[in-house]
Amino acid sequence: MVLSQTRQPQRCFMSRWSDWIDIELAKSRHGPLNDFGIYQIRAVTPSGEPIPISRIVGVDSSGILYVGRSGYRHQRSKRTVANRIREFLRRRHSGGVTYARAKETLQRASQFSDHRLQVRAMLLPDEEIDATESDVLRDYFSRHGELPPCNSQLPTA
């Protein structure tokens, strides 16, 4: 007698960044980012071109405003990347609060007057989330001498 084994669906982890998508799609509970990992939020023109941001050292030509991470699968957390984006937009998240406070000022700057937000993510196993977020933020800091505008601290991982 052969017993059939029920296979658990395998998660498809990304080892690289996803494509940039509009923040409205990114926040969807049924969208492509309803999983766990790290993410970046950037400012773009109405046509989808990144808006360069002057930094202490040089210019961030990719327009990154924030780098963050989700919760963890092993904690049975519902804090997926999509959930964290919703928190960002609802100001239930430190980066989202910073962005909301800066938004009025940004709207007065000609290059940001009609800006939109885009998101990309790297879906990861739980054990890689903290270290990868830390690596991405440390790399940004080493290139620009500071964190993205809506990040407040380097992670300790």
Secondary structure, 3 states (H helix, E strand, C coil): CCCCCCCCCCCCCCCCCCCCEEHHHHCCCCCCCCCCEEEEEEEECCCCCECCEECCCCEECCCEEEEEECCCHHHCCCCCHHHHHHHHHCCCCHHHHHHHHHHHHHHHCHHHCCCEEEEEEEECCHHHHHHHHHHHHHHHHHHHCCCCCCCCCCCCC
